[in-house]
Each structure stands twice: as C-alpha cells, then as structure tokens.
Amino acid sequence: MIKESLNSKHSIRSVFSFDMQSESCILNLRKWLLLAICLVISITGYTDVKAAQPLTASSVFAEIPLEVLDLLRPSTRLDMLDYYTQADSIIIVEDALGGQSRLEQVAPDYLKVAVTPISTLEIKLLPAKKDQIIMTLYTVGNDSLAADTEVKFFDSSLKPLQAEKYLKAPALKEFYNLKNSTLKESDLAEKIHFEAIAYSTGPGDTPLTATLTTPATLSKEDRELLAPLSIPSLSAQWKGKFQFK
C-alpha cells in the first residue's frame, strides 16, 4: 500500500514536472516567435523608409563602395556633407593617404569632390525608364600630366552596370577637323599613340563634355602642328546613353 502510494506520488510529480517543462518550452517558443516578428517588422520598416527616401548625389557619395572612392572613408564623407549642407561651409579633410580633400559643388543630382590636388570625383544622377542611373567620373591629372577619366555606371542600388552600354568614347579623329588639311587619320595615329580623355559634367541638363588631353604630352612641334586643327571639346546630351557626334 505504501509502495503504491509512493509510486502514485512519483507519477504525479513526473506529470507535474513534464507539464512545467512543456509550459517553459511553450513560453520560450512564444518569446522567440515574438522576437522574430519584431525583427521582421523592424527590417521591413527600415527598408520601406530607406526606399521612400529620394536618391540624391549626396546619398550616393555617402554610400558609394570603397573600391570606387577608397581614399575617403564613409564617416569622413558624412562630415564633409554635414559641413557643406548645415554649416554652409567647405571643410578640408584628410584622406586615407594624408592628402587634402574638399567638396566643390553639391546639387540634388550632382556632386563634385576634389579627392586630391590632382584628382576629382563627379557623381551624376541620370533619369531612366524604370529607375535612375548613377554615373561617376573619376579624373586624375593636372597641367603637366594628361588628365584621364574613368567612367562608371551603377543602378540605384549601386550595382555596377556595363559602361559600354551607356557611353561610347569618341574616336581620335572626332577631336580634329581634317577637312582642309593635308594631314590624314593615319598621321594623327602616328603622333598620338594613346588617347587620354577627360570627361566632365554638371547639375541639371549640363551635357557630358569630353576633352582630349594627350596633346599636352606631345612635342612642341607636334602641338603647334595640330593645334589649329583641334576641336577643344565634344559634348553629348543624355538620351538613355551618351553618344558623341
């Protein structure tokens, strides 16, 4: 009888313990489920807020990958923008190599920053059918070094696009008027062994300008020979792509 009573109590205790463990598991499950729901709501809300924010040249400048602008850390870029927009002043900051950088112009669809004394980055937002396209112009050079521009295109999420689809670089002959000259295209090719082109643009409907900078590296004789025939710069308007004529 005593043994049966003990067994009965043990059974009751086991059932009670099992119920307590089950209740604890359910509470933990509810806790994790609630946490997961809150996390999903938080992420969704953040995404919606971010998606609702209009894309600007400034926001692109702040978020552009380091492989495009490795000399300026994101935190440094934000400081530059804060001074420019809030303090209405231009701050000169130190880049990753100890040089000096400063913002030169900021507009909703355009931004230009002097990254170093011999390099600039321009960011331009271009309208597209479904989305906006981002163009970056990274130019390196000065008076003694033929300036050359690396042109890149991105979608609104900063995913790289094929540059050839949106820009066809002008040929060497397009920078010279050889109509009434004894020089031929082959003569140009013999004197100019490589094409260094500096591109630039601006806010609004400012066209994309292409300038051949290679002549700065030529001999004085060749520069004087080609100067009367040269076309200072070419320009192209954005029509879903840039095409120089």
Secondary structure by P-SEA (a helix, b strand, c coil): caaaaaaaaaaaaaaaaaaaaaaaaaaaaaaaaaaaaaaaaaaaaaaaaaaaccccaaaaaacccccccccccaaaaaaaaaaaccccbbbbbbccccbbbbbccccccbbbbcccccbbbbbbbbbcccbbbbbbbbbbcccccbbbbbbbbbccccccccccccccccccccccccccccccaaaaaaaccbbbbbbbcccccccbbbbbcccccccaaaaaaaccccccccccccccccccc
